[in-house]
Amino acid sequence: MARTIPHDHTRTDGQSPPLYWRIATKLLGELRDGTIPPGERLPGERQSAGHFGVGRETVRQALDVLRRDGPVAADRRGSHATLTGRPVADPVSLAFPVGARSAEP
């Protein structure tokens, strides 16, 4: 039986949001503060679970929330940060030898 994540994370009973939502918020904070640069591959579920002190299923649910909202995208190789900003590597700035200026004005 597949689990579903409710789209509405707000609680009307005065309780705190679910654990997966708090982990998604922390992960989004790391994406925004540059801990994980745009375009960078996110750590695996197992590593993230250890980092946040939760189970892999909780991390999986948090990543699902972020994928649905847009700051994270997934492909065959894993999850990647998609927030706008300077990319991880700027190929235009690299020349051989590294640091040499290009011949173009």
Secondary structure, 3 states (H helix, E strand, C coil): CCCCCCCCCCCCCCCCCCHHHHHHHHHHHHHHCCCCCCCCECCCHHHHHHHHCCCHHHHHHHHHHHHHHCCEEEECCEEEECCCCCCCCCHHHCCCCCCCCCCCC
